[in-house]
Amino acid sequence: MPDLLTRVFLRDSGSKDSEDKFPARQLFILALCRLCEPIAFMSTFPYAYRMVESFNITQDETQISVYAGMLITAFAFAEFSTGTLWGSISDRIGRKPVLIMGLFGTALSMISFGFARSLPTAIMARALGGLLNGNSGVLQTTVAELVTKKEHQAKAYAVMPFIWSVGSIIGPAIGGALAMPCGSHQSWCTKGNLFDTYPFLLPNLCCVLILCAGMIFGIMFLEETHSEKKHHRDLGLELGRILLGKTSSRANANTFSASNFKETSNFADSAPPPGYRSTESSPLLTSTSMDALDSDLGMLQEKEKLGTTRKYSKHVVLIILGYAILAYHSVSFDALMPTFLSEDRMQTPAILPFKFSGGFGLSTQAIGYMLAVQGVYAMFAQMWLFPLVVRRLGNLRAYRLVLTIWPFLYLAVPYLVLLPEHLQKTGIYFCMMTKMTFHVISFPSNAILLANAVPSRSVLGSINGSAASAACFARAFGPVVTGSIHSVGLKLGYNGLAWWACGIVCAVGALESYWMEEGEGRLVRPSEQEEQNSCEPLLHATAAEPTEDCTARSDSIPLMDELDLTKALKQDLDIDFKH
């Protein structure tokens, strides 16, 4: 059993080919941490209405629905306000601490929410979770830094949406089964105990336990991916290795063996070949050391922080805008569909082509079953359909194709009520599966486009944080605006008004996608053109005489996104000699 756990949770960080392989183990650990959040977030959906009802602030059912919506959107609004901040913090202190902090913030929010006895307290508890949780953008950043080869991106970026789909099934099941236990589980939950006083505490406590498990896994087994921070000592990883009997692994990843150090020292002390003798403006080989490389790396990263690269280019802004538009109409579809399915059937004759109303009059059980089927399909589509489509078409072409077709779905959905009754359920399933197909292709494609468009790893966290903030803002406004339009449409007798409004927004996003470009990405190294712009390479085979074009040594170093300091100096020099 310990050997099995070691193989699952620990990877050979010192392996020469580890960066070329698909990072399955780290993505698995990241997925375990991610699974906690949709479970916690979605667990409140089944009982949000009953919770507001228990506050006794109104008897109007329509007002209760509005207040329940406020509970759900409070988290998104709060996360919107701090998403960019958490992304910037992750650029400074690393991804792992921010991810763990996000889980802790969610746990604190769930405890507060479970003990809430009034609507303001419940809203503040939900908002607290959003303020302390910036994981949406930081997770995208972590995946981008784990996956260093473009051919692995489609598979890697399908993992997190798949995990969200799993959590979206487990979370509501926990919330629905454990809320108000004294009414549904009288055999063991008696009147007058803690769960009778706080009827919505139990599902929140269950979610807190899951979040604590996610924090423990993250602390002990999740590796830092930030280029500056990942070589620092990690006490949590050391503890995880001790518990799994792997105490010697870190030595392979972060220190040199005695023999390698001795061999390297002898090599560095020997006279350099003629072609490598240093000039005044070139690096001095005999003085090259880990301290010098650390200094050089610090100068390079400081240049980037001072503005060597533009953070928000036109290309990056277009992708973030596309992400916000995508989030707006996608969440609007998710909010509209259950309402549409539960509305009473059409009572008045339709006046084609646009004036008709009514829904399907389905029960909550039937709607829940349909949503569960949709969730199961989403998991399989995310893991198998999305990578297949992206391999065939590429990220940008797949993204444009989906957004170009999607508006026609919004146009068609309201007309399902005009189908013969025996075909209606088939039509509903077809529309829901088509929407989910578009969803599982468009969102990861947009994330990959953004990762490849970011000019430097030093700003990857803040840009992903901005994208997450924009999406949270759109998700918070989407259901509110769409619900208001739907109410107006019902009064006027146009049941499809909100659907068609979403179609217009989607069409704008499709048009905007044709201004996007697919970047080459900066996952491994800078472009050749960028290298050629430098005055001289770090090490070269011929002695370079100083010229008026060449500046000081600190200015002659080419811009690099990442310099791996964990490898032995001798290995680095051997590679340069071969060139």
PyMOL commands that set and color helices and strands:
alter all, ss='L'
color gray80, all
select helices_A, chain A and resi 2-9+24-42+48-54+61-93+95-114+119-131+135-146+150-157+159-178+181-184+194-197+201-221+235-243+249-254+258-269+274-276+285-287+290-308+314-342+364-393+395-418+421-453+457-492+497-513+528-532+553-555+569-578
alter helices_A, ss='H'
color red, helices_A
deselect
rebuild
show_as cartoon
